Amino acid sequence: SAAGALNQALVHIGCVMRPLEVERHELLNEGNSESGSASEEEETKTCCGLRVTACCLSLVVIGILAACSLVLKVVQLDYVLSAAGCPDVPPPEDISSHIFSPNTTIQFESWSPHFLLWEDAVVVDTPASIHVGYWRAAWVSTYYTRYDFINDKEQTLLKARPLFSWWGPNLNYQVERCGTQSVHRLQDTSPWFGWWYKSWEVHDSQGVLVATCYYNLRGATLFGQNWWEGDIRAPSGVQIGHISQSTSDNEWFVSNFRPDLLPNYVLGVLAMNFAITNNAHTSSSGGGSFARGTLVQSQNGSWLPIEEVQIGDSLALGGRVQARMEFEATWSELFLYSPPTIKVASEEQQGIVVCGGHAVQELGSWLRVRDAKGAGRLTAEHHLSLASAETKKARVYDLDVEYHRLRIRPANGLGSAVVFADFSEVDSDHTLVADFEKGLLASLNSDGPVAASDL
């Protein structure tokens, strides 16, 4: 019928329209999805753009800093490798060709504010305890270090500069005395893997071998009680000189037995160069002592000169005195200490004369005197007032007490009291003492037994 035919037609139209509706919805959903993806991609690019900008700024800053560092190093390298530094006129006639005496001490500072650019080391005439000048080590790296010796009149008398090679580091040095034609060359001949053994050769201006220096590490233990020693010998085997590192301070002792074979200053360059290039100009050790007259507080509050304290006396903080010691100390081993919070008018007025290895309580922390803020060097005149005229060494004293603490004041009693540790610092049954004794025994055994002929 007509009604049936119409109904079938509507059903057919509905069937056709439904897929079209579904397709339209799918297209709309796909469009929305593409729109969302585009939006997300745009947002992601924006976020990444911000991050990339931040990274670029960081890279620019790092690049600027690197460029500045490179420029600084280039300037340093130019100075280190250049021949500049000597005065236009020869050194004063009153200075010998050796520049300083056969026996000198090189004293390094524990810390310096200009350590990124150079390091200074004082040169002392050991027998006379007189400051004669200082070495200045200006470096770019371990391989490129220049040494200038400057006297007490601020005149550069000597320079030693590395010989540069374009294919890599060169550990050869040219030593020149200003105002003369005196030239020596130093060449590192150390084995690659011999960290305990080093050697250097010395050649004259014609390239002829005139001396060889052999360094050996002595007394190596886990507690810093090690030091370097070097012998300088002629090709014939004759000993020319000796170089040794102190175990109690940042210093080297240089002795030239044959100045007729090798100038004193060449030995000084050998010692300075070895200490810097091998980072062997620092050492650590415990213990220490006080100069005669230093005041120690007793249990009853009175103050006694340290040399008058006896075993059995009772001291403030430390309790009963169990041992007393007496030593000799060189100028370079002694420091002048005063609390960093107190302004010192003069060293004789308020300073405590004490060895650099002693432990002091400073601003709530324990430090070695040599590393403390309140520590400074003695003047030569102050040291001579304490030293023996014969040995040029000062007599110093120390104590062992029950509780390992001492309250100390300067000899004239004008300064503030400072807390120091005693000589031992810890009880004898402490594990550190046992380990330390093992290290000492290992060092003794490494030296071998005493020969029967010496018994």
URTA-V457770 format. One record per run of one state. SS is the DSSP state (A for helix, B for strand, O for the rest). FROM is the first residue (numbers start at 1). TO is the last residue. If there is no record, write none. Layout:
BEGIN
SS,FROM,TO ; SS,FROM,TO
END
This chain:
BEGIN
O,1,1 ; A,2,81 ; O,82,102 ; B,103,108 ; O,109,117 ; B,118,125 ; O,126,129 ; B,130,139 ; O,140,144 ; B,145,151 ; O,152,155 ; B,156,162 ; O,163,164 ; B,165,165 ; O,166,167 ; B,168,168 ; O,169,172 ; B,173,177 ; O,178,182 ; B,183,188 ; O,189,196 ; B,197,204 ; O,205,208 ; B,209,218 ; O,219,226 ; B,227,233 ; O,234,238 ; B,239,245 ; O,246,250 ; B,251,256 ; O,257,263 ; A,264,277 ; O,278,289 ; B,290,291 ; O,292,294 ; B,295,298 ; O,299,302 ; B,303,305 ; A,306,308 ; O,309,313 ; B,314,315 ; O,316,318 ; B,319,329 ; O,330,330 ; A,331,333 ; B,334,337 ; O,338,346 ; A,347,350 ; O,351,351 ; B,352,355 ; O,356,358 ; B,359,362 ; O,363,364 ; B,365,368 ; A,369,371 ; O,372,374 ; B,375,377 ; O,378,379 ; A,380,386 ; B,387,387 ; O,388,393 ; B,394,401 ; O,402,404 ; B,405,409 ; O,410,417 ; B,418,421 ; O,422,430 ; A,431,446 ; O,447,451 ; A,452,454 ; O,455,455
END
